[in-house]
Amino acid sequence: MFVILSVCLLSDPTSCRTERVQQSVDERPPVACIVEGQSTVAIWQQQHPAWHVDKWKCVPRSRLDQAL
């Protein structure tokens, strides 16, 4: 599963991009991604303080190309 983040610069909210974070190697139930995704987003946010996470979602590897 991957967590797909829509992020924008704090200094320029119109400058946005999409990031993807691989949450686990194995395919897990979507509910596991949703529960663990909150901490994944928090960790990403701490590592990238100049960015604001606008929204995020969980996507299985099989649908990754469609989600971006």
mmCIF file of the N, C-alpha and C atoms, coordinates in Angstrom:
data_MODEL
# 
_entry.id   MODEL 
# 
loop_
_atom_site.group_PDB 
_atom_site.id 
_atom_site.type_symbol 
_atom_site.label_atom_id 
_atom_site.label_alt_id 
_atom_site.label_comp_id 
_atom_site.label_asym_id 
_atom_site.label_entity_id 
_atom_site.label_seq_id 
_atom_site.pdbx_PDB_ins_code 
_atom_site.Cartn_x 
_atom_site.Cartn_y 
_atom_site.Cartn_z 
_atom_site.occupancy 
_atom_site.B_iso_or_equiv 
_atom_site.pdbx_formal_charge 
_atom_site.auth_seq_id 
_atom_site.auth_comp_id 
_atom_site.auth_asym_id 
_atom_site.auth_atom_id 
_atom_site.pdbx_PDB_model_num 
ATOM 1   N N  . MET A 1 1  ? 0.835  -1.182 0.000   1.00 0.00 ? 1  MET A N  1 
ATOM 2   C CA . MET A 1 1  ? 0.000  0.000  0.000   1.00 0.00 ? 1  MET A CA 1 
ATOM 3   C C  . MET A 1 1  ? 0.881  1.248  0.000   1.00 0.00 ? 1  MET A C  1 
ATOM 4   N N  . PHE A 1 2  ? 0.383  2.256  -0.636  1.00 0.00 ? 2  PHE A N  1 
ATOM 5   C CA . PHE A 1 2  ? 1.057  3.545  -0.677  1.00 0.00 ? 2  PHE A CA 1 
ATOM 6   C C  . PHE A 1 2  ? 0.140  4.613  -0.095  1.00 0.00 ? 2  PHE A C  1 
ATOM 7   N N  . VAL A 1 3  ? 0.735  5.583  0.563   1.00 0.00 ? 3  VAL A N  1 
ATOM 8   C CA . VAL A 1 3  ? 0.009  6.767  1.002   1.00 0.00 ? 3  VAL A CA 1 
ATOM 9   C C  . VAL A 1 3  ? 0.353  7.856  -0.008  1.00 0.00 ? 3  VAL A C  1 
ATOM 10  N N  . ILE A 1 4  ? -0.672 8.384  -0.659  1.00 0.00 ? 4  ILE A N  1 
ATOM 11  C CA . ILE A 1 4  ? -0.513 9.455  -1.639  1.00 0.00 ? 4  ILE A CA 1 
ATOM 12  C C  . ILE A 1 4  ? -0.847 10.768 -0.937  1.00 0.00 ? 4  ILE A C  1 
ATOM 13  N N  . LEU A 1 5  ? 0.108  11.689 -0.943  1.00 0.00 ? 5  LEU A N  1 
ATOM 14  C CA . LEU A 1 5  ? -0.051 12.981 -0.268  1.00 0.00 ? 5  LEU A CA 1 
ATOM 15  C C  . LEU A 1 5  ? -0.167 14.102 -1.285  1.00 0.00 ? 5  LEU A C  1 
ATOM 16  N N  . SER A 1 6  ? -1.092 14.988 -1.058  1.00 0.00 ? 6  SER A N  1 
ATOM 17  C CA . SER A 1 6  ? -1.142 16.255 -1.798  1.00 0.00 ? 6  SER A CA 1 
ATOM 18  C C  . SER A 1 6  ? -0.580 17.299 -0.851  1.00 0.00 ? 6  SER A C  1 
ATOM 19  N N  . VAL A 1 7  ? 0.560  17.887 -1.231  1.00 0.00 ? 7  VAL A N  1 
ATOM 20  C CA . VAL A 1 7  ? 1.254  18.817 -0.339  1.00 0.00 ? 7  VAL A CA 1 
ATOM 21  C C  . VAL A 1 7  ? 1.469  20.160 -1.027  1.00 0.00 ? 7  VAL A C  1 
ATOM 22  N N  . CYS A 1 8  ? 1.479  21.215 -0.220  1.00 0.00 ? 8  CYS A N  1 
ATOM 23  C CA . CYS A 1 8  ? 1.702  22.567 -0.733  1.00 0.00 ? 8  CYS A CA 1 
ATOM 24  C C  . CYS A 1 8  ? 2.733  23.264 0.158   1.00 0.00 ? 8  CYS A C  1 
ATOM 25  N N  . LEU A 1 9  ? 3.522  24.128 -0.466  1.00 0.00 ? 9  LEU A N  1 
ATOM 26  C CA . LEU A 1 9  ? 4.501  24.912 0.286   1.00 0.00 ? 9  LEU A CA 1 
ATOM 27  C C  . LEU A 1 9  ? 3.796  25.874 1.240   1.00 0.00 ? 9  LEU A C  1 
ATOM 28  N N  . LEU A 1 10 ? 4.292  25.975 2.446   1.00 0.00 ? 10 LEU A N  1 
ATOM 29  C CA . LEU A 1 10 ? 3.714  26.939 3.388   1.00 0.00 ? 10 LEU A CA 1 
ATOM 30  C C  . LEU A 1 10 ? 3.955  28.364 2.920   1.00 0.00 ? 10 LEU A C  1 
ATOM 31  N N  . SER A 1 11 ? 5.119  28.622 2.324   1.00 0.00 ? 11 SER A N  1 
ATOM 32  C CA . SER A 1 11 ? 5.455  29.973 1.876   1.00 0.00 ? 11 SER A CA 1 
ATOM 33  C C  . SER A 1 11 ? 4.756  30.360 0.584   1.00 0.00 ? 11 SER A C  1 
ATOM 34  N N  . ASP A 1 12 ? 4.244  29.379 -0.159  1.00 0.00 ? 12 ASP A N  1 
ATOM 35  C CA . ASP A 1 12 ? 3.543  29.635 -1.422  1.00 0.00 ? 12 ASP A CA 1 
ATOM 36  C C  . ASP A 1 12 ? 2.467  28.563 -1.611  1.00 0.00 ? 12 ASP A C  1 
ATOM 37  N N  . PRO A 1 13 ? 1.303  28.757 -1.008  1.00 0.00 ? 13 PRO A N  1 
ATOM 38  C CA . PRO A 1 13 ? 0.244  27.748 -1.046  1.00 0.00 ? 13 PRO A CA 1 
ATOM 39  C C  . PRO A 1 13 ? -0.228 27.353 -2.448  1.00 0.00 ? 13 PRO A C  1 
ATOM 40  N N  . THR A 1 14 ? 0.148  28.115 -3.451  1.00 0.00 ? 14 THR A N  1 
ATOM 41  C CA . THR A 1 14 ? -0.237 27.739 -4.819  1.00 0.00 ? 14 THR A CA 1 
ATOM 42  C C  . THR A 1 14 ? 0.770  26.772 -5.436  1.00 0.00 ? 14 THR A C  1 
ATOM 43  N N  . SER A 1 15 ? 1.892  26.564 -4.762  1.00 0.00 ? 15 SER A N  1 
ATOM 44  C CA . SER A 1 15 ? 2.911  25.630 -5.231  1.00 0.00 ? 15 SER A CA 1 
ATOM 45  C C  . SER A 1 15 ? 2.681  24.280 -4.548  1.00 0.00 ? 15 SER A C  1 
ATOM 46  N N  . CYS A 1 16 ? 2.046  23.378 -5.281  1.00 0.00 ? 16 CYS A N  1 
ATOM 47  C CA . CYS A 1 16 ? 1.659  22.088 -4.723  1.00 0.00 ? 16 CYS A CA 1 
ATOM 48  C C  . CYS A 1 16 ? 2.225  20.942 -5.566  1.00 0.00 ? 16 CYS A C  1 
ATOM 49  N N  . ARG A 1 17 ? 2.315  19.783 -4.936  1.00 0.00 ? 17 ARG A N  1 
ATOM 50  C CA . ARG A 1 17 ? 2.786  18.604 -5.645  1.00 0.00 ? 17 ARG A CA 1 
ATOM 51  C C  . ARG A 1 17 ? 2.220  17.359 -4.977  1.00 0.00 ? 17 ARG A C  1 
ATOM 52  N N  . THR A 1 18 ? 2.424  16.231 -5.633  1.00 0.00 ? 18 THR A N  1 
ATOM 53  C CA . THR A 1 18 ? 1.982  14.949 -5.103  1.00 0.00 ? 18 THR A CA 1 
ATOM 54  C C  . THR A 1 18 ? 3.203  14.140 -4.680  1.00 0.00 ? 18 THR A C  1 
ATOM 55  N N  . GLU A 1 19 ? 3.128  13.567 -3.502  1.00 0.00 ? 19 GLU A N  1 
ATOM 56  C CA . GLU A 1 19 ? 4.178  12.700 -2.979  1.00 0.00 ? 19 GLU A CA 1 
ATOM 57  C C  . GLU A 1 19 ? 3.569  11.326 -2.727  1.00 0.00 ? 19 GLU A C  1 
ATOM 58  N N  . ARG A 1 20 ? 4.392  10.303 -2.817  1.00 0.00 ? 20 ARG A N  1 
ATOM 59  C CA . ARG A 1 20 ? 3.909  8.975  -2.459  1.00 0.00 ? 20 ARG A CA 1 
ATOM 60  C C  . ARG A 1 20 ? 4.884  8.328  -1.495  1.00 0.00 ? 20 ARG A C  1 
ATOM 61  N N  . VAL A 1 21 ? 4.340  7.668  -0.498  1.00 0.00 ? 21 VAL A N  1 
ATOM 62  C CA . VAL A 1 21 ? 5.131  7.012  0.531   1.00 0.00 ? 21 VAL A CA 1 
ATOM 63  C C  . VAL A 1 21 ? 4.698  5.557  0.576   1.00 0.00 ? 21 VAL A C  1 
ATOM 64  N N  . GLN A 1 22 ? 5.645  4.656  0.380   1.00 0.00 ? 22 GLN A N  1 
ATOM 65  C CA . GLN A 1 22 ? 5.304  3.244  0.467   1.00 0.00 ? 22 GLN A CA 1 
ATOM 66  C C  . GLN A 1 22 ? 5.175  2.893  1.943   1.00 0.00 ? 22 GLN A C  1 
ATOM 67  N N  . GLN A 1 23 ? 4.028  2.359  2.286   1.00 0.00 ? 23 GLN A N  1 
ATOM 68  C CA . GLN A 1 23 ? 3.769  2.077  3.686   1.00 0.00 ? 23 GLN A CA 1 
ATOM 69  C C  . GLN A 1 23 ? 4.246  0.696  4.090   1.00 0.00 ? 23 GLN A C  1 
ATOM 70  N N  . SER A 1 24 ? 4.069  -0.270 3.215   1.00 0.00 ? 24 SER A N  1 
ATOM 71  C CA . SER A 1 24 ? 4.511  -1.619 3.525   1.00 0.00 ? 24 SER A CA 1 
ATOM 72  C C  . SER A 1 24 ? 4.790  -2.356 2.226   1.00 0.00 ? 24 SER A C  1 
ATOM 73  N N  . VAL A 1 25 ? 5.603  -3.380 2.320   1.00 0.00 ? 25 VAL A N  1 
ATOM 74  C CA . VAL A 1 25 ? 5.953  -4.164 1.137   1.00 0.00 ? 25 VAL A CA 1 
ATOM 75  C C  . VAL A 1 25 ? 4.793  -5.055 0.715   1.00 0.00 ? 25 VAL A C  1 
ATOM 76  N N  . ASP A 1 26 ? 4.096  -5.599 1.683   1.00 0.00 ? 26 ASP A N  1 
ATOM 77  C CA . ASP A 1 26 ? 2.996  -6.515 1.379   1.00 0.00 ? 26 ASP A CA 1 
ATOM 78  C C  . ASP A 1 26 ? 1.682  -5.767 1.159   1.00 0.00 ? 26 ASP A C  1 
ATOM 79  N N  . GLU A 1 27 ? 0.776  -6.421 0.498   1.00 0.00 ? 27 GLU A N  1 
ATOM 80  C CA . GLU A 1 27 ? -0.560 -5.860 0.316   1.00 0.00 ? 27 GLU A CA 1 
ATOM 81  C C  . GLU A 1 27 ? -1.364 -6.125 1.575   1.00 0.00 ? 27 GLU A C  1 
ATOM 82  N N  . ARG A 1 28 ? -1.853 -5.093 2.182   1.00 0.00 ? 28 ARG A N  1 
ATOM 83  C CA . ARG A 1 28 ? -2.618 -5.211 3.414   1.00 0.00 ? 28 ARG A CA 1 
ATOM 84  C C  . ARG A 1 28 ? -4.015 -4.680 3.189   1.00 0.00 ? 28 ARG A C  1 
ATOM 85  N N  . PRO A 1 29 ? -4.922 -4.992 4.083   1.00 0.00 ? 29 PRO A N  1 
ATOM 86  C CA . PRO A 1 29 ? -6.279 -4.465 3.952   1.00 0.00 ? 29 PRO A CA 1 
ATOM 87  C C  . PRO A 1 29 ? -6.269 -2.932 3.975   1.00 0.00 ? 29 PRO A C  1 
ATOM 88  N N  . PRO A 1 30 ? -7.137 -2.310 3.209   1.00 0.00 ? 30 PRO A N  1 
ATOM 89  C CA . PRO A 1 30 ? -7.170 -0.841 3.170   1.00 0.00 ? 30 PRO A CA 1 
ATOM 90  C C  . PRO A 1 30 ? -7.340 -0.198 4.545   1.00 0.00 ? 30 PRO A C  1 
ATOM 91  N N  . VAL A 1 31 ? -8.097 -0.839 5.410   1.00 0.00 ? 31 VAL A N  1 
ATOM 92  C CA . VAL A 1 31 ? -8.305 -0.248 6.739   1.00 0.00 ? 31 VAL A CA 1 
ATOM 93  C C  . VAL A 1 31 ? -6.997 -0.144 7.513   1.00 0.00 ? 31 VAL A C  1 
ATOM 94  N N  . ALA A 1 32 ? -6.078 -1.069 7.307   1.00 0.00 ? 32 ALA A N  1 
ATOM 95  C CA . ALA A 1 32 ? -4.765 -0.989 7.973   1.00 0.00 ? 32 ALA A CA 1 
ATOM 96  C C  . ALA A 1 32 ? -3.997 0.223  7.480   1.00 0.00 ? 32 ALA A C  1 
ATOM 97  N N  . CYS A 1 33 ? -4.078 0.490  6.205   1.00 0.00 ? 33 CYS A N  1 
ATOM 98  C CA . CYS A 1 33 ? -3.401 1.663  5.649   1.00 0.00 ? 33 CYS A CA 1 
ATOM 99  C C  . CYS A 1 33 ? -4.006 2.946  6.212   1.00 0.00 ? 33 CYS A C  1 
ATOM 100 N N  . ILE A 1 34 ? -5.303 2.982  6.324   1.00 0.00 ? 34 ILE A N  1 
ATOM 101 C CA . ILE A 1 34 ? -5.961 4.187  6.835   1.00 0.00 ? 34 ILE A CA 1 
ATOM 102 C C  . ILE A 1 34 ? -5.543 4.455  8.281   1.00 0.00 ? 34 ILE A C  1 
ATOM 103 N N  . VAL A 1 35 ? -5.522 3.413  9.096   1.00 0.00 ? 35 VAL A N  1 
ATOM 104 C CA . VAL A 1 35 ? -5.133 3.574  10.498  1.00 0.00 ? 35 VAL A CA 1 
ATOM 105 C C  . VAL A 1 35 ? -3.669 3.984  10.606  1.00 0.00 ? 35 VAL A C  1 
ATOM 106 N N  . GLU A 1 36 ? -2.775 3.279  9.905   1.00 0.00 ? 36 GLU A N  1 
ATOM 107 C CA . GLU A 1 36 ? -1.346 3.582  9.968   1.00 0.00 ? 36 GLU A CA 1 
ATOM 108 C C  . GLU A 1 36 ? -0.985 4.816  9.147   1.00 0.00 ? 36 GLU A C  1 
ATOM 109 N N  . GLY A 1 37 ? -1.836 5.173  8.202   1.00 0.00 ? 37 GLY A N  1 
ATOM 110 C CA . GLY A 1 37 ? -1.570 6.329  7.348   1.00 0.00 ? 37 GLY A CA 1 
ATOM 111 C C  . GLY A 1 37 ? -1.466 7.622  8.115   1.00 0.00 ? 37 GLY A C  1 
ATOM 112 N N  . GLN A 1 38 ? -2.223 7.741  9.193   1.00 0.00 ? 38 GLN A N  1 
ATOM 113 C CA . GLN A 1 38 ? -2.174 8.962  9.996   1.00 0.00 ? 38 GLN A CA 1 
ATOM 114 C C  . GLN A 1 38 ? -0.767 9.194  10.543  1.00 0.00 ? 38 GLN A C  1 
ATOM 115 N N  . SER A 1 39 ? -0.127 8.142  11.035  1.00 0.00 ? 39 SER A N  1 
ATOM 116 C CA . SER A 1 39 ? 1.237  8.321  11.547  1.00 0.00 ? 39 SER A CA 1 
ATOM 117 C C  . SER A 1 39 ? 2.231  8.518  10.405  1.00 0.00 ? 39 SER A C  1 
ATOM 118 N N  . THR A 1 40 ? 1.982  7.880  9.259   1.00 0.00 ? 40 THR A N  1 
ATOM 119 C CA . THR A 1 40 ? 2.834  8.071  8.086   1.00 0.00 ? 40 THR A CA 1 
ATOM 120 C C  . THR A 1 40 ? 2.819  9.537  7.657   1.00 0.00 ? 40 THR A C  1 
ATOM 121 N N  . VAL A 1 41 ? 1.638  10.125 7.638   1.00 0.00 ? 41 VAL A N  1 
ATOM 122 C CA . VAL A 1 41 ? 1.494  11.542 7.266   1.00 0.00 ? 41 VAL A CA 1 
ATOM 123 C C  . VAL A 1 41 ? 2.194  12.427 8.296   1.00 0.00 ? 41 VAL A C  1 
ATOM 124 N N  . ALA A 1 42 ? 2.032  12.123 9.569   1.00 0.00 ? 42 ALA A N  1 
ATOM 125 C CA . ALA A 1 42 ? 2.666  12.928 10.623  1.00 0.00 ? 42 ALA A CA 1 
ATOM 126 C C  . ALA A 1 42 ? 4.192  12.877 10.518  1.00 0.00 ? 42 ALA A C  1 
ATOM 127 N N  . ILE A 1 43 ? 4.730  11.691 10.253  1.00 0.00 ? 43 ILE A N  1 
ATOM 128 C CA . ILE A 1 43 ? 6.187  11.559 10.106  1.00 0.00 ? 43 ILE A CA 1 
ATOM 129 C C  . ILE A 1 43 ? 6.668  12.335 8.890   1.00 0.00 ? 43 ILE A C  1 
ATOM 130 N N  . TRP A 1 44 ? 5.961  12.222 7.767   1.00 0.00 ? 44 TRP A N  1 
ATOM 131 C CA . TRP A 1 44 ? 6.349  12.950 6.556   1.00 0.00 ? 44 TRP A CA 1 
ATOM 132 C C  . TRP A 1 44 ? 6.335  14.454 6.845   1.00 0.00 ? 44 TRP A C  1 
ATOM 133 N N  . GLN A 1 45 ? 5.294  14.907 7.519   1.00 0.00 ? 45 GLN A N  1 
ATOM 134 C CA . GLN A 1 45 ? 5.163  16.335 7.831   1.00 0.00 ? 45 GLN A CA 1 
ATOM 135 C C  . GLN A 1 45 ? 6.326  16.816 8.695   1.00 0.00 ? 45 GLN A C  1 
ATOM 136 N N  . GLN A 1 46 ? 6.743  16.020 9.669   1.00 0.00 ? 46 GLN A N  1 
ATOM 137 C CA . GLN A 1 46 ? 7.874  16.393 10.519  1.00 0.00 ? 46 GLN A CA 1 
ATOM 138 C C  . GLN A 1 46 ? 9.176  16.470 9.727   1.00 0.00 ? 46 GLN A C  1 
ATOM 139 N N  . GLN A 1 47 ? 9.331  15.595 8.746   1.00 0.00 ? 47 GLN A N  1 
ATOM 140 C CA . GLN A 1 47 ? 10.550 15.564 7.942   1.00 0.00 ? 47 GLN A CA 1 
ATOM 141 C C  . GLN A 1 47 ? 10.580 16.648 6.867   1.00 0.00 ? 47 GLN A C  1 
ATOM 142 N N  . HIS A 1 48 ? 9.439  17.246 6.592   1.00 0.00 ? 48 HIS A N  1 
ATOM 143 C CA . HIS A 1 48 ? 9.325  18.274 5.547   1.00 0.00 ? 48 HIS A CA 1 
ATOM 144 C C  . HIS A 1 48 ? 8.570  19.491 6.107   1.00 0.00 ? 48 HIS A C  1 
ATOM 145 N N  . PRO A 1 49 ? 9.180  20.229 7.030   1.00 0.00 ? 49 PRO A N  1 
ATOM 146 C CA . PRO A 1 49 ? 8.467  21.315 7.719   1.00 0.00 ? 49 PRO A CA 1 
ATOM 147 C C  . PRO A 1 49 ? 8.058  22.492 6.828   1.00 0.00 ? 49 PRO A C  1 
ATOM 148 N N  . ALA A 1 50 ? 8.617  22.606 5.650   1.00 0.00 ? 50 ALA A N  1 
ATOM 149 C CA . ALA A 1 50 ? 8.246  23.705 4.753   1.00 0.00 ? 50 ALA A CA 1 
ATOM 150 C C  . ALA A 1 50 ? 6.967  23.395 3.975   1.00 0.00 ? 50 ALA A C  1 
ATOM 151 N N  . TRP A 1 51 ? 6.464  22.174 4.118   1.00 0.00 ? 51 TRP A N  1 
ATOM 152 C CA . TRP A 1 51 ? 5.297  21.729 3.359   1.00 0.00 ? 51 TRP A CA 1 
ATOM 153 C C  . TRP A 1 51 ? 4.121  21.463 4.276   1.00 0.00 ? 51 TRP A C  1 
ATOM 154 N N  . HIS A 1 52 ? 2.929  21.658 3.727   1.00 0.00 ? 52 HIS A N  1 
ATOM 155 C CA . HIS A 1 52 ? 1.672  21.369 4.431   1.00 0.00 ? 52 HIS A CA 1 
ATOM 156 C C  . HIS A 1 52 ? 0.959  20.240 3.692   1.00 0.00 ? 52 HIS A C  1 
ATOM 157 N N  . VAL A 1 53 ? 0.542  19.209 4.405   1.00 0.00 ? 53 VAL A N  1 
ATOM 158 C CA . VAL A 1 53 ? -0.216 18.120 3.792   1.00 0.00 ? 53 VAL A CA 1 
ATOM 159 C C  . VAL A 1 53 ? -1.669 18.576 3.692   1.00 0.00 ? 53 VAL A C  1 
ATOM 160 N N  . ASP A 1 54 ? -2.124 18.754 2.463   1.00 0.00 ? 54 ASP A N  1 
ATOM 161 C CA . ASP A 1 54 ? -3.490 19.212 2.209   1.00 0.00 ? 54 ASP A CA 1 
ATOM 162 C C  . ASP A 1 54 ? -4.475 18.056 2.331   1.00 0.00 ? 54 ASP A C  1 
ATOM 163 N N  . LYS A 1 55 ? -4.130 16.913 1.713   1.00 0.00 ? 55 LYS A N  1 
ATOM 164 C CA . LYS A 1 55 ? -4.975 15.729 1.812   1.00 0.00 ? 55 LYS A CA 1 
ATOM 165 C C  . LYS A 1 55 ? -4.124 14.502 1.507   1.00 0.00 ? 55 LYS A C  1 
ATOM 166 N N  . TRP A 1 56 ? -4.653 13.341 1.870   1.00 0.00 ? 56 TRP A N  1 
ATOM 167 C CA . TRP A 1 56 ? -3.936 12.102 1.623   1.00 0.00 ? 56 TRP A CA 1 
ATOM 168 C C  . TRP A 1 56 ? -4.934 10.967 1.455   1.00 0.00 ? 56 TRP A C  1 
ATOM 169 N N  . LYS A 1 57 ? -4.447 9.895  0.823   1.00 0.00 ? 57 LYS A N  1 
ATOM 170 C CA . LYS A 1 57 ? -5.277 8.708  0.639   1.00 0.00 ? 57 LYS A CA 1 
ATOM 171 C C  . LYS A 1 57 ? -4.389 7.487  0.507   1.00 0.00 ? 57 LYS A C  1 
ATOM 172 N N  . CYS A 1 58 ? -4.968 6.342  0.725   1.00 0.00 ? 58 CYS A N  1 
ATOM 173 C CA . CYS A 1 58 ? -4.266 5.070  0.583   1.00 0.00 ? 58 CYS A CA 1 
ATOM 174 C C  . CYS A 1 58 ? -4.597 4.461  -0.773  1.00 0.00 ? 58 CYS A C  1 
ATOM 175 N N  . VAL A 1 59 ? -3.573 3.920  -1.415  1.00 0.00 ? 59 VAL A N  1 
ATOM 176 C CA . VAL A 1 59 ? -3.743 3.335  -2.739  1.00 0.00 ? 59 VAL A CA 1 
ATOM 177 C C  . VAL A 1 59 ? -2.946 2.036  -2.804  1.00 0.00 ? 59 VAL A C  1 
ATOM 178 N N  . PRO A 1 60 ? -3.567 0.941  -3.249  1.00 0.00 ? 60 PRO A N  1 
ATOM 179 C CA . PRO A 1 60 ? -2.802 -0.291 -3.424  1.00 0.00 ? 60 PRO A CA 1 
ATOM 180 C C  . PRO A 1 60 ? -1.858 -0.173 -4.616  1.00 0.00 ? 60 PRO A C  1 
ATOM 181 N N  . ARG A 1 61 ? -0.783 -0.949 -4.593  1.00 0.00 ? 61 ARG A N  1 
ATOM 182 C CA . ARG A 1 61 ? 0.210  -0.906 -5.666  1.00 0.00 ? 61 ARG A CA 1 
ATOM 183 C C  . ARG A 1 61 ? -0.439 -1.099 -7.040  1.00 0.00 ? 61 ARG A C  1 
ATOM 184 N N  . SER A 1 62 ? -1.435 -1.967 -7.129  1.00 0.00 ? 62 SER A N  1 
ATOM 185 C CA . SER A 1 62 ? -2.072 -2.261 -8.408  1.00 0.00 ? 62 SER A CA 1 
ATOM 186 C C  . SER A 1 62 ? -2.788 -1.067 -9.021  1.00 0.00 ? 62 SER A C  1 
ATOM 187 N N  . ARG A 1 63 ? -3.119 -0.061 -8.221  1.00 0.00 ? 63 ARG A N  1 
ATOM 188 C CA . ARG A 1 63 ? -3.836 1.118  -8.717  1.00 0.00 ? 63 ARG A CA 1 
ATOM 189 C C  . ARG A 1 63 ? -2.992 2.390  -8.630  1.00 0.00 ? 63 ARG A C  1 
ATOM 190 N N  . LEU A 1 64 ? -1.719 2.246  -8.366  1.00 0.00 ? 64 LEU A N  1 
ATOM 191 C CA . LEU A 1 64 ? -0.859 3.391  -8.146  1.00 0.00 ? 64 LEU A CA 1 
ATOM 192 C C  . LEU A 1 64 ? -0.788 4.324  -9.364  1.00 0.00 ? 64 LEU A C  1 
ATOM 193 N N  . ASP A 1 65 ? -0.645 3.770  -10.556 1.00 0.00 ? 65 ASP A N  1 
ATOM 194 C CA . ASP A 1 65 ? -0.561 4.612  -11.772 1.00 0.00 ? 65 ASP A CA 1 
ATOM 195 C C  . ASP A 1 65 ? -1.829 5.414  -11.991 1.00 0.00 ? 65 ASP A C  1 
ATOM 196 N N  . GLN A 1 66 ? -2.958 4.875  -11.628 1.00 0.00 ? 66 GLN A N  1 
ATOM 197 C CA . GLN A 1 66 ? -4.239 5.564  -11.819 1.00 0.00 ? 66 GLN A CA 1 
ATOM 198 C C  . GLN A 1 66 ? -4.432 6.666  -10.798 1.00 0.00 ? 66 GLN A C  1 
ATOM 199 N N  . ALA A 1 67 ? -3.808 6.528  -9.634  1.00 0.00 ? 67 ALA A N  1 
ATOM 200 C CA . ALA A 1 67 ? -4.023 7.469  -8.530  1.00 0.00 ? 67 ALA A CA 1 
ATOM 201 C C  . ALA A 1 67 ? -3.193 8.743  -8.660  1.00 0.00 ? 67 ALA A C  1 
ATOM 202 N N  . LEU A 1 68 ? -2.141 8.719  -9.437  1.00 0.00 ? 68 LEU A N  1 
ATOM 203 C CA . LEU A 1 68 ? -1.262 9.886  -9.516  1.00 0.00 ? 68 LEU A CA 1 
ATOM 204 C C  . LEU A 1 68 ? -1.717 10.902 -10.516 1.00 0.00 ? 68 LEU A C  1 
# 
